[in-house]
Amino acid sequence: GAVVSQHPSWVICKSGTSVKIECRSLDFQATTMFWYRQFPKQSLMLMATSNEGSKATYEQGVEKDKFLINHASLTLSTLTVTSAHPEDSSFYICSARRGGPYNEQFFGPGTRLTVL
Amino acid sequence: GDSVTQMEGPVTLSEEAFLTINCTYTATGYPSLFWYVQYPGEGLQLLLKATKADDKGSNKGFEATYRKETTSFHLEKGSVQVSDSAVYFCALLYNQGGKLIFGQGTELSVKP
């Protein structure tokens, strides 16, 4: 099956610093990648959709200058949390899709971010 | 807007018990419906799906039927195992843009 990896799996940083999270599709080319945020005991909230080579589309209420998304190749998307604050602490999950909107999304294992 | 509501967890069952996790949705148009499973320490995996009314999705002994009249997609399994312990998410595929909308997840714990 299709495999999506995330790196790092967990990260702890100081308030005010920036953190980059990578999402890679290991055995397929992902034309579209999605970034989600998951709070404890809560659902996944879609943050943004990115297509290779174009700017990401952010969901309402998500600050695009704070959560920078780059989808530079068909196998890699990155999420950078800029000037992180404790309220940004969360579980961030990416997914990748090959082809059209009704194709299956494959999910990464998630990255736990803790901002001190 | 479109939304998905699942029964709250955690659900605790004994091995070989019958499982039902309720899921209802609100949507314009005719979305596709999904169940995902998240095992501890792993990413979400697609468990089953249904793309139109009255379709039944099934996998690994789990089943769910797309009920348009009751806007439901309840997950069932006749005999659960300890290895089924996980968090289960119901989701719908938004007609425009291919976005998934998730329910809040239901944690299932199966005891030997």
Interface residues (C-beta under 8 A of the other chain):
Chain A: V4 T32 F34 K41 Q42 S43 L44 L46 T49 I93 S95 R97 G100 P101 Y102 N103 E104 Q105 F107 G108 P109 G110
Chain B: S32 Y36 G41 E42 G43 L44 Q45 L46 F89 L93 G97 G98 K99 L100 I101 F102 G103 Q104 G105
